[in-house]
Amino acid sequence: MRSVLCALLIVVFAGSSLAAPPRWNVVPSKSSLTFVVEVNGQRVTGRFPGFGALIAFDPADLAHSSVKVTMDMTGVKSGDATRDAMLLKPDWFNVLDFPQAVYEATSFVAKGANRYEAQGKLKLKGIMQDVVLPFTLSINGDTAVAKGQTTLARRAFHVGQNKEFETDKPVALNVKVMVNVTAKRAK
């Protein structure tokens, strides 16, 4: 009898550990990926309108959760056509060689009160760096809303390589990145 009970427990726990977290589909019309940087003393807000994500997330199963965000760097918008054209060039995003950036998070930490940290890697311009993204998450039925913000050192990714951009002037060295994603649970 004891061996039957042990076998039953193994099957139950093995089965529960094999269940994958639910998948979520981004709702593009309700989601944004934006950045803020100071340029010549002025705050500039930009956005990456073309991004998608593969999301498998369960707050009760962070160990098996994952997120992979792919950003189309060719569509960057900063509110100024001249600046947007400059951002596409080799000194900045070099979109001819690196048309996409990818952030992949495979580790999550619960911080309490619907707050989390995604720990992952960002690959931008062929350079991979660790990036922690603190975020909040609210799930209401089949809809999830995640909002997060982190700061990136642009020079770590060789963004703004020209000598005149090596310091904090005219373009700040740190760039604030904001994520606002609404997603629906996949059926």
C-alpha positions as CSV (number, residue, x, y, z in Angstrom):
1,M,0.0,0.0,0.0
2,R,2.8,2.4,0.9
3,S,4.5,1.9,-2.5
4,V,1.1,2.6,-4.3
5,L,0.8,5.8,-2.3
6,C,4.3,6.8,-3.2
7,A,3.8,6.1,-6.9
8,L,0.5,8.1,-6.9
9,L,2.3,11.1,-5.3
10,I,5.1,10.9,-7.8
11,V,2.6,10.9,-10.7
12,V,0.6,13.8,-9.2
13,F,3.6,16.0,-8.6
14,A,5.3,15.0,-11.9
15,G,2.1,15.9,-13.7
16,S,1.8,19.3,-12.0
17,S,5.4,20.2,-12.8
18,L,4.9,19.4,-16.5
19,A,2.0,21.8,-16.8
20,A,3.4,24.9,-18.7
21,P,2.4,28.4,-17.6
22,P,-0.4,30.0,-19.7
23,R,0.6,31.7,-22.9
24,W,-0.4,35.4,-23.4
25,N,-0.8,37.3,-26.6
26,V,0.1,41.0,-26.7
27,V,-2.7,43.4,-27.6
28,P,-0.7,45.9,-29.8
29,S,-3.3,48.7,-29.7
30,K,-3.1,48.7,-25.9
31,S,0.7,48.2,-25.5
32,S,3.8,50.3,-25.9
33,L,7.5,50.2,-25.6
34,T,8.9,53.7,-25.1
35,F,12.1,55.4,-24.0
36,V,13.1,58.8,-22.5
37,V,16.5,60.4,-22.9
38,E,17.8,63.9,-22.4
39,V,19.1,65.5,-25.6
40,N,20.6,69.0,-25.4
41,G,18.9,69.6,-22.1
42,Q,15.5,68.6,-23.5
43,R,13.5,65.5,-22.6
44,V,12.9,63.3,-25.7
45,T,10.4,60.5,-25.7
46,G,10.6,57.9,-28.3
47,R,8.9,54.6,-29.1
48,F,9.4,51.3,-30.9
49,P,6.0,50.7,-32.5
50,G,7.0,47.3,-33.9
51,F,7.5,44.8,-31.2
52,G,6.1,41.4,-30.3
53,A,6.4,39.0,-27.4
54,L,6.3,35.3,-26.6
55,I,4.9,35.2,-23.1
56,A,4.4,32.2,-20.9
57,F,3.8,33.5,-17.4
58,D,2.1,32.3,-14.2
59,P,2.7,34.2,-11.0
60,A,2.2,30.9,-9.2
61,D,4.9,29.2,-11.4
62,L,7.7,31.7,-11.9
63,A,10.3,28.9,-12.3
64,H,8.7,27.9,-15.6
65,S,7.7,31.3,-16.8
66,S,9.5,33.1,-19.7
67,V,9.2,36.2,-21.9
68,K,10.9,36.9,-25.2
69,V,10.4,40.4,-26.7
70,T,11.5,41.2,-30.2
71,M,11.8,44.8,-31.2
72,D,11.9,46.2,-34.8
73,M,14.7,48.8,-34.5
74,T,13.9,50.1,-38.0
75,G,10.7,51.7,-36.9
76,V,12.0,53.8,-34.0
77,K,10.1,57.1,-33.6
78,S,11.3,60.1,-31.5
79,G,9.0,62.8,-32.8
80,D,11.7,64.3,-35.1
81,A,12.3,62.9,-38.6
82,T,15.9,64.1,-38.7
83,R,16.7,62.5,-35.4
84,D,14.8,59.3,-36.4
85,A,17.0,59.0,-39.5
86,M,20.1,59.5,-37.4
87,L,19.1,56.7,-35.0
88,L,19.0,54.2,-37.9
89,K,22.7,54.8,-38.8
90,P,25.7,52.7,-37.7
91,D,26.8,55.1,-34.9
92,W,23.4,54.6,-33.2
93,F,21.2,51.5,-33.8
94,N,22.9,50.3,-37.0
95,V,19.6,48.8,-38.4
96,L,21.2,47.6,-41.6
97,D,23.3,45.1,-39.6
98,F,21.0,44.8,-36.5
99,P,17.4,45.3,-37.5
100,Q,16.1,43.7,-34.3
101,A,16.8,43.8,-30.6
102,V,15.7,40.9,-28.4
103,Y,15.1,40.8,-24.6
104,E,14.7,37.3,-23.1
105,A,13.8,36.8,-19.5
106,T,13.9,33.4,-18.0
107,S,14.1,34.2,-14.3
108,F,11.5,36.1,-12.3
109,V,11.4,37.2,-8.7
110,A,8.2,38.0,-6.8
111,K,8.6,41.3,-4.8
112,G,5.1,41.3,-3.2
113,A,2.0,43.3,-3.9
114,N,1.9,42.4,-7.6
115,R,5.5,43.5,-8.1
116,Y,8.1,41.4,-9.9
117,E,11.6,41.5,-11.4
118,A,12.3,40.0,-14.7
119,Q,16.0,39.0,-15.0
120,G,17.2,38.5,-18.5
121,K,19.4,39.5,-21.3
122,L,19.1,42.2,-23.9
123,K,20.8,41.7,-27.3
124,L,21.1,45.1,-29.0
125,K,23.6,45.8,-31.9
126,G,24.9,42.3,-31.4
127,I,25.9,43.0,-27.8
128,M,24.3,40.9,-25.0
129,Q,23.9,42.5,-21.6
130,D,22.1,41.4,-18.4
131,V,19.1,43.6,-17.8
132,V,16.7,43.5,-14.8
133,L,13.2,44.9,-15.5
134,P,11.1,45.6,-12.4
135,F,7.4,45.5,-13.3
136,T,3.9,45.4,-11.8
137,L,1.3,42.9,-13.0
138,S,-2.4,42.8,-12.7
139,I,-4.5,39.9,-14.1
140,N,-8.2,40.3,-14.4
141,G,-9.8,37.1,-15.9
142,D,-8.1,36.6,-19.3
143,T,-6.4,40.0,-19.4
144,A,-3.0,40.9,-18.0
145,V,-1.4,44.3,-17.8
146,A,2.3,44.6,-17.1
147,K,4.0,47.9,-16.6
148,G,7.8,48.2,-16.0
149,Q,10.7,50.5,-16.3
150,T,14.5,50.1,-16.4
151,T,17.5,52.3,-17.2
152,L,20.1,51.3,-19.8
153,A,23.5,52.6,-20.3
154,R,23.5,53.3,-24.1
155,R,27.3,53.1,-24.4
156,A,27.3,49.5,-23.1
157,F,25.5,48.7,-26.4
158,H,27.7,51.0,-28.5
159,V,24.7,53.3,-29.1
160,G,26.1,56.8,-29.9
161,Q,29.6,55.7,-30.9
162,N,30.7,59.0,-32.5
163,K,33.3,60.8,-30.4
164,E,30.9,63.7,-29.8
165,F,28.5,61.4,-28.0
166,E,31.0,59.8,-25.6
167,T,29.8,61.9,-22.6
168,D,26.5,62.9,-21.1
169,K,26.3,65.9,-23.5
170,P,24.6,66.4,-25.9
171,V,22.9,63.0,-25.3
172,A,22.5,61.5,-21.8
173,L,24.4,58.3,-21.2
174,N,21.4,56.7,-19.5
175,V,18.2,55.9,-21.3
176,K,15.0,55.1,-19.4
177,V,12.9,52.4,-21.1
178,M,9.3,51.9,-20.2
179,V,7.1,48.8,-21.0
180,N,3.4,48.9,-20.9
181,V,1.9,45.6,-22.2
182,T,-1.7,44.4,-22.2
183,A,-2.1,40.8,-23.1
184,K,-4.9,38.2,-23.5
185,R,-4.6,34.7,-22.3
186,A,-4.2,32.4,-25.3
187,K,-7.1,29.9,-25.8
